[in-house]
């Protein structure tokens, strides 16, 4: 019998939801299951209604369904908000905290505070009791949780480790002994323990940057991008990286450009509001042809908006930010593997074409936890595209902005081989000196824009999932990959003719491959987490193809497979 269960922890900020959720996710991963975990949290230190969901399956998973099998309710609001999501499930609660008059299915009272105090002498261990009780309902092997708790608390000493394990064991035993039936969900662990890892999207980006040889990162903390900066900072000493928390986003990108001009691989991290402040420096990158990698994790705007929720609302902004016209590249990973390998790719593209490159993520991909195969650093090629000292020595006069057939000029770094490297934010000639003549302006503008044609040839074609000759093609970009993949599986099982075309290389679009794949599609449906169909507009403008329908969501929540299917039914597509 296959396993596909969802455990949801609900409560207020400060009640330890993440502690329970992460412990369970790591426990299931350690036993060999596929795991996908998401969190919904408000911009509050205490209070509010937050959730942490863990999906566990013996099949690959990349999305969160709308059903809940086990709800660990730490406050009354969790029951009020989530009870409609319960199928044939169980609500674990403590009657001393949440008063339920009629304790019958789906309610299951676990005296978490009392057990924690009786076993460990302190109610602070009640969250470990809850974790153990959830596993008890599944008759899951307890030793996996014990190992996870040992790893999580070993820095705090043996007493803390032992108390957490005792509390979890007590909760586990209580559930097995007191639940009306032996096991609510009987789960058999997979036989194949293949050494996969559990990683968040932000951590995968940070790891990709380290693998690519990042040498300098400057950023101002902004949810949901901060995890990349903190990950790189935590490993900075081991990888010889300088991490600077700038005073603001204006300074951050300008610092990155200074480091890049001096020859370092440099990046910044931000979200939409922070990127607003980077627009002027982005133009400086464009006209000085200074490489820069910008990780932009999207959240709903405008202004502060919904700072802890998700959206894909910044694409058009990124495509047109800063005055004037200059080439840029936009990558949008959809999985942790994409996050790792595309971050490394972004550095190579930035160096090759001497342009700003965006890695566009969002809160959903940034904060979610995925099981995936370990990344292979040997697949990451560091390509700097810098002139060698020998090449410079053979050059009589170094022209930083030399006109070339591709638009890409030979790049040296200041002080190299005794040559002078000049850059100017005014329009300049081949040597980098200011030149405001009309003839020079035409030459330099054409030189910069010419790089787009060559860059387009390097853009990977979109990935097609499902039958090639399907009647309906669902088009997505970035983080919608997981939900759309599951939608295709569900609809095909119901007899519908549908496939999915997913874009990770968003700009410039790989036109020829895109037209070849979509040219014969009867119905093109673009699915995006925004209100205006931003990628659909780009697709139509670039390819002259017609998008038949848009399925849009801009309420701050990510797509579930069910929500996409509901929208398709409402529009008469299926």
C-alpha positions in Angstrom: 0.0 0.0 0.0 1.4 3.4 -1.0 1.9 6.2 1.4 0.9 9.8 0.8 0.1 11.7 4.1 0.1 15.3 5.1 0.8 16.4 8.6 0.0 20.0 9.5 1.1 21.9 12.6 -0.9 25.0 13.5 -0.4 27.6 16.1 0.8 31.1 16.9 4.3 32.5 16.2 6.6 31.6 19.1 4.9 28.2 19.8 7.6 26.2 18.1 5.8 25.1 14.9 8.9 25.0 12.9 10.7 22.9 15.5 8.0 20.2 15.2 7.7 20.4 11.5 11.4 20.3 10.7 11.9 17.4 13.1 9.2 15.4 11.4 10.4 16.3 7.9 14.0 15.1 8.8 12.6 12.0 10.4 10.7 10.9 7.3 13.6 11.8 5.1 16.0 9.8 7.2 13.8 6.7 6.9 13.9 7.0 3.0 10.6 8.7 2.2 10.1 11.6 -0.2 9.3 14.7 1.8 8.0 18.1 0.8 7.4 20.8 3.5 6.0 24.3 3.4 5.3 27.0 5.9 2.8 29.8 6.2 3.7 32.5 8.6 2.8 36.1 9.3 5.1 39.0 9.9 4.9 38.8 13.6 7.3 37.7 16.4 4.4 36.4 18.6 0.8 35.6 17.9 -1.1 35.3 14.6 -2.0 32.0 12.9 0.9 30.1 11.4 1.2 26.6 9.9 3.9 24.2 8.9 3.0 21.3 6.6 4.9 18.1 5.9 3.9 15.8 3.1 5.4 12.3 3.1 5.2 9.9 0.2 6.9 6.9 -1.3 6.5 8.6 -4.7 8.3 11.8 -5.8 6.4 14.9 -4.7 6.8 18.6 -5.4 3.5 20.2 -4.3 1.2 20.4 -1.3 -2.4 19.1 -1.7 -5.4 20.6 0.2 -6.1 17.6 2.4 -4.7 17.1 5.9 -4.4 13.7 7.5 -2.9 14.7 10.9 -3.4 18.1 12.4 -1.3 19.0 15.5 -3.3 22.0 16.9 -1.4 24.2 19.3 -4.2 26.7 19.6 -7.9 27.0 19.0 -7.6 29.0 15.8 -5.8 26.0 14.2 -8.8 23.9 14.7 -11.2 26.6 13.4 -9.0 27.3 10.3 -8.0 23.8 9.4 -10.9 21.5 10.3 -12.4 21.7 6.8 -9.2 20.4 5.3 -9.4 17.2 7.4 -10.4 14.1 5.4 -10.4 10.9 7.4 -7.8 12.2 9.7 -6.9 13.0 13.3 -6.6 16.3 15.3 -4.0 16.0 18.0 -4.6 18.6 20.7 -4.2 19.2 24.5 -7.4 19.7 26.3 -5.7 21.8 28.9 -4.8 24.3 26.2 -7.8 23.9 23.8 -11.2 23.2 25.3 -13.1 20.7 23.3 -16.4 19.7 24.9 -17.1 16.6 22.9 -13.8 14.7 22.4 -14.6 12.2 19.7 -13.2 11.6 16.2 -11.4 13.3 14.6 -10.2 14.8 17.9 -7.5 12.9 19.9 -6.5 14.4 23.3 -2.8 14.1 24.1 -1.9 15.8 27.4 1.3 17.3 26.0 2.0 19.8 28.8 1.4 17.2 31.5 3.5 14.5 29.9 6.4 16.9 29.3 6.2 18.0 33.0 5.9 14.5 34.4 8.6 13.0 32.2 11.1 15.9 32.0 10.1 18.3 34.7 9.4 21.1 32.3 6.5 21.8 29.9 9.0 23.3 27.4 9.4 19.7 26.0 5.7 19.5 24.9 6.6 20.0 21.3 8.7 16.8 21.3 5.7 15.1 22.9 3.6 16.2 19.9 6.1 15.0 17.4 6.2 11.6 19.1 2.4 11.4 19.2 2.1 12.0 15.5 4.6 9.2 14.7 2.7 6.9 17.2 -0.5 7.3 15.2 1.5 6.1 12.2 3.1 3.2 14.0 6.4 4.7 12.6 9.8 3.5 13.8 10.7 5.7 16.7 14.4 5.4 16.4 14.5 7.7 13.4 13.0 10.6 15.5 15.5 9.8 18.3 18.4 10.2 15.9 17.0 13.5 14.5 16.5 14.9 18.0 20.0 13.9 19.0 21.4 15.8 16.0 19.2 18.8 16.6 20.1 19.3 20.3 23.6 17.8 20.6 25.2 21.3 21.0 23.0 21.9 24.0 24.3 19.0 26.0 23.3 15.4 26.8 20.6 16.4 29.3 18.6 18.4 26.7 19.0 15.6 24.2 17.8 13.0 26.6 14.8 15.0 27.8 13.7 15.6 24.2 13.9 11.9 23.4 12.1 10.9 26.6 9.3 13.4 25.9 8.9 12.3 22.3 8.9 8.6 23.4 6.3 9.3 26.0 4.1 11.0 23.4 4.7 8.1 21.0 3.7 5.5 23.6 0.7 7.5 24.7 -0.7 7.7 21.1 -0.1 4.0 20.5 -1.7 3.0 23.8 -4.7 5.4 23.9 -5.8 5.9 20.3 -9.0 3.8 19.8 -7.4 1.7 17.0 -3.9 0.4 17.0 -2.7 2.6 14.2 -4.6 5.3 12.4 -2.1 5.2 9.5 0.1 2.2 9.1 3.2 3.3 7.3 5.9 0.9 6.1 9.2 2.6 5.6 10.9 2.3 2.1 13.5 -0.3 1.7 15.7 2.0 -0.4 17.7 4.4 1.7 19.4 6.3 -1.2 21.2 9.1 0.8 19.0 11.9 -0.5 19.1 15.3 1.3 16.5 17.6 2.6 17.1 21.2 1.5 15.3 24.5 1.1 15.4 26.5 -2.1 17.4 29.3 -0.5 20.0 26.9 0.8 20.3 25.4 -2.6 21.0 28.8 -4.1 23.6 29.6 -1.5 25.3 26.2 -2.1 25.2 26.9 -5.9 26.9 30.3 -5.3 29.7 28.7 -3.3 30.2 26.0 -5.9 30.5 28.7 -8.5 33.2 30.4 -6.6 31.4 33.4 -5.3 34.0 35.7 -3.6 31.8 38.6 -2.4 28.2 39.0 -1.4 26.6 42.2 -0.2 23.0 42.5 0.8 20.5 44.1 3.1 18.3 41.5 4.8 14.9 41.2 3.2 12.4 38.4 3.5 12.2 35.9 1.7 15.8 36.3 0.3 17.8 36.5 3.5 18.4 32.8 3.7 20.8 32.9 0.8 22.9 35.6 2.5 22.9 33.8 5.9 23.8 30.4 4.2 26.8 31.9 2.4 27.8 33.8 5.5 27.7 30.6 7.6 30.1 29.0 5.2 32.2 32.1 4.3 35.3 31.2 6.2 35.5 27.7 4.6 35.1 29.1 1.1 37.0 32.4 1.5 34.0 34.6 0.8 33.5 38.2 2.0 29.9 38.8 3.1 28.9 42.4 3.8 25.5 43.4 5.3 25.2 46.7 3.7 23.4 49.7 5.1 20.8 49.5 2.4 20.1 48.0 -1.0 21.5 51.0 -2.8 24.9 50.4 -1.2 24.6 46.6 -1.6 24.5 46.5 -5.4 27.0 49.3 -5.8 29.4 47.3 -3.6 28.8 44.2 -5.8 29.7 46.2 -8.9 32.9 47.5 -7.3 33.9 44.0 -6.3 33.1 42.7 -9.8 35.0 45.5 -11.5 38.0 44.5 -9.4 37.7 40.9 -10.7 35.7 39.1 -7.9 32.7 37.0 -8.5 30.0 39.0 -6.7 26.3 38.8 -6.0 23.5 40.4 -4.0 20.2 39.1 -2.6 17.0 41.0 -2.2 13.2 41.0 -2.8 11.0 43.4 -4.8 11.0 46.3 -2.4 14.8 46.2 -2.0 15.3 45.8 -5.7 13.4 49.1 -6.2 16.4 50.8 -4.6 18.8 48.9 -6.9 17.5 50.3 -10.2 20.1 53.0 -10.6 23.0 50.7 -9.8 21.5 48.2 -12.3 21.8 50.8 -15.0 25.4 51.3 -13.9 26.0 47.6 -14.4 24.4 47.9 -17.9 26.4 50.8 -19.2 29.8 49.8 -17.7 29.2 46.2 -18.7 30.1 45.0 -15.2 28.9 41.4 -14.4 26.5 41.0 -11.4 24.3 38.2 -10.1 21.1 39.4 -8.4 19.1 36.9 -6.5 15.5 38.2 -6.3 13.0 36.3 -4.2 9.5 37.6 -4.9 6.8 38.4 -2.4 3.4 40.2 -2.9 3.6 44.0 -3.3 3.3 46.9 -3.8 5.2 48.5 -0.9 5.6 46.2 2.0 2.7 44.1 0.8 2.6 40.6 2.3 6.2 40.2 3.3 6.0 36.6 4.3 3.9 35.3 1.5 4.5 34.3 -2.2 4.0 35.8 -5.6 5.5 36.0 -9.1 4.7 39.6 -9.6 8.1 41.2 -10.3 8.9 39.8 -13.8 7.9 42.8 -15.8 9.7 45.1 -13.3 12.9 43.1 -13.6 12.7 43.1 -17.4 12.4 46.9 -17.6 14.1 48.2 -14.4 16.6 51.2 -14.8 16.4 53.9 -17.5 17.5 53.1 -21.0 18.0 49.8 -22.8 20.7 47.2 -22.1 20.9 43.4 -22.1 20.1 41.4 -19.1 19.3 37.7 -18.4 16.6 36.2 -16.2 16.7 32.7 -14.8 13.8 31.2 -12.8 14.6 27.9 -11.0 11.7 25.6 -10.3 13.3 22.9 -8.1 16.2 22.8 -5.6 18.4 21.2 -8.4 17.6 24.2 -10.6 18.5 26.5 -7.7 21.9 24.9 -7.4 22.9 24.5 -11.0 21.3 27.7 -12.3 23.0 29.8 -9.7 26.3 28.5 -10.9 25.2 29.1 -14.5 24.2 32.7 -13.7 27.8 33.5 -12.7 29.1 32.1 -16.0 26.5 34.0 -18.0 27.3 37.2 -16.2 31.0 36.9 -16.8 30.6 35.7 -20.4 28.4 38.5 -21.5 29.4 41.1 -18.9 25.7 41.8 -17.9 23.5 41.6 -14.8 21.9 38.2 -14.4 18.8 37.7 -12.3 17.9 34.5 -10.4 14.2 34.9 -9.7 12.7 32.8 -7.0 9.8 33.4 -4.5 8.8 32.7 -0.9 7.3 29.3 -1.9 10.5 28.0 -3.4 12.8 29.8 -1.0 11.3 28.5 2.2 10.0 25.0 1.2 11.9 21.9 2.0 12.5 19.2 -0.6 14.1 15.8 -0.7 16.4 15.5 -3.7 19.5 13.7 -4.8 22.8 15.2 -3.7 24.1 17.9 -6.0 27.2 17.0 -8.1 29.7 19.9 -7.8 31.8 18.3 -10.6 29.1 19.4 -13.0 29.7 23.0 -12.1 32.2 24.6 -14.5 33.7 27.9 -13.4 34.2 30.0 -16.6 35.5 33.5 -15.9 36.1 34.8 -19.5 38.9 37.1 -18.3 41.9 38.0 -20.4 45.1 36.3 -19.4 48.3 38.3 -18.6 49.8 36.9 -21.8 46.9 38.1 -24.0 47.2 41.6 -22.4 50.9 41.7 -22.8 50.4 41.2 -26.6 48.0 44.1 -26.7 49.4 47.5 -27.6 46.4 49.5 -26.4 43.8 47.9 -24.2 40.2 49.0 -25.1 37.8 48.0 -22.3 34.8 48.5 -24.7 36.4 47.3 -27.9 33.9 46.9 -30.8 33.6 43.2 -31.6 31.4 41.1 -33.9 29.5 39.6 -30.8 29.4 42.9 -28.8 31.4 41.2 -26.0 34.7 43.1 -25.4 37.8 41.4 -24.0 37.7 42.0 -20.2 40.7 42.7 -18.0 40.7 43.7 -14.4 42.4 46.9 -13.0 46.1 46.6 -12.5 46.5 43.5 -14.6 49.7 43.3 -16.7 50.2 47.0 -16.2 47.3 48.0 -18.4 44.8 50.8 -17.5 41.2 49.8 -17.3 38.8 52.7 -17.6 35.0 52.7 -17.0 32.5 55.5 -17.1 28.8 55.8 -16.4 28.4 58.4 -19.1 28.3 57.1 -22.6 31.9 56.3 -23.5 34.2 55.2 -26.4 36.1 52.0 -26.7 38.7 53.1 -24.2 36.1 53.9 -21.6 36.4 57.7 -21.8 33.3 59.9 -22.0 32.2 60.4 -25.6 28.8 62.0 -26.3 29.0 62.2 -30.1 26.0 60.7 -31.9 28.2 58.4 -34.0 29.8 56.9 -30.8 26.4 56.6 -29.1 25.0 54.5 -32.0 28.1 52.3 -32.0 28.1 51.6 -28.3 24.3 51.1 -28.0 24.4 48.6 -30.9 27.4 46.9 -29.4 25.7 46.3 -26.0 22.3 45.2 -27.5 24.1 42.8 -29.9 24.9 40.6 -27.0 21.3 39.6 -26.6 21.3 37.6 -29.9 24.3 35.5 -28.8 22.8 35.1 -25.3 19.5 33.8 -26.7 21.4 30.9 -28.3 22.7 29.9 -24.9 19.2 29.8 -23.3 18.0 26.3 -22.5 14.7 25.3 -24.1 11.7 24.8 -21.9 11.1 21.4 -20.4 8.1 19.4 -21.6 6.3 17.0 -19.3 3.6 14.7 -20.5 2.5 13.6 -24.0 3.9 15.8 -26.8 0.6 15.8 -28.8 -1.6 16.9 -25.9 -4.6 19.1 -26.7 -4.0 21.4 -23.7 -0.5 22.7 -22.8 -0.1 24.2 -19.4 2.7 26.8 -19.5 4.5 27.8 -16.3 7.8 29.4 -15.1 9.8 29.2 -11.9 8.2 27.7 -8.8 5.0 26.5 -10.4 6.8 23.4 -11.8 5.8 21.1 -8.9 2.1 21.8 -8.8 1.8 21.8 -12.6 3.6 18.4 -12.8 1.1 16.9 -10.4 -1.8 18.5 -12.2 -0.8 16.8 -15.4 -0.6 13.4 -13.6 -4.1 13.9 -12.1 -5.7 15.0 -15.4 -4.1 12.3 -17.5 -5.4 9.7 -15.0 -8.9 11.2 -15.5 -8.5 10.8 -19.3 -7.7 14.4 -20.3 -5.2 15.3 -23.0 -2.8 17.6 -21.3 0.9 18.3 -20.9 3.1 20.9 -19.2 5.8 23.2 -20.7 8.0 24.8 -18.1 10.4 27.7 -18.5 13.4 28.3 -16.3 15.3 30.4 -18.8 12.9 33.3 -19.0 14.8 36.1 -20.8 15.8 36.3 -23.5 13.4 33.5 -24.4 14.7 30.6 -26.5 12.5 31.5 -29.4 13.0 28.8 -31.9 12.6 25.9 -29.4 9.5 27.6 -27.9 7.8 28.1 -31.2 8.6 24.6 -32.3 7.0 23.1 -29.2 4.0 25.5 -28.8 3.3 26.0 -32.5 1.1 23.0 -32.7 -0.7 23.4 -29.4 -4.4 23.6 -29.7 -4.9 25.4 -26.3 -2.2 27.2 -24.4 -2.9 28.0 -20.7 -0.5 30.1 -18.8 -0.4 29.5 -15.0 1.2 32.2 -12.9 1.2 33.5 -9.3 0.3 37.1 -10.3 -2.8 39.1 -11.2 -1.9 40.2 -14.8 -0.3 37.3 -16.6 3.2 38.8 -16.8 4.9 35.8 -18.4 2.0 35.2 -20.8 2.5 38.8 -22.0 6.2 38.2 -22.5 5.5 34.9 -24.3 3.0 36.5 -26.7 5.2 39.5 -27.4 8.4 37.5 -28.1 6.8 34.6 -30.1 3.6 36.0 -31.7 1.9 32.9 -30.2 -1.6 33.3 -28.7 -2.2 32.3 -25.0 -5.7 30.9 -24.9 -6.3 31.3 -21.2 -4.6 32.5 -18.0 -4.9 30.8 -14.7 -3.8 33.4 -12.1 -3.5 33.6 -8.4 -2.3 36.6 -6.4 -3.6 36.1 -2.9 -0.2 35.4 -1.4 -0.6 31.7 -1.3 1.1 29.1 -3.6 -0.8 26.9 -6.0 -2.1 23.5 -5.0 -2.8 21.0 -7.8 -6.5 21.2 -6.8 -6.7 25.0 -7.1 -5.3 24.9 -10.7 -7.8 22.1 -11.6 -10.7 24.1 -10.1 -9.8 27.1 -12.2 -9.5 25.1 -15.3 -13.0 23.6 -14.7 -14.4 27.1 -14.1 -13.0 28.3 -17.4 -14.4 25.3 -19.2 -11.0 24.0 -20.2 -11.7 20.5 -18.9 
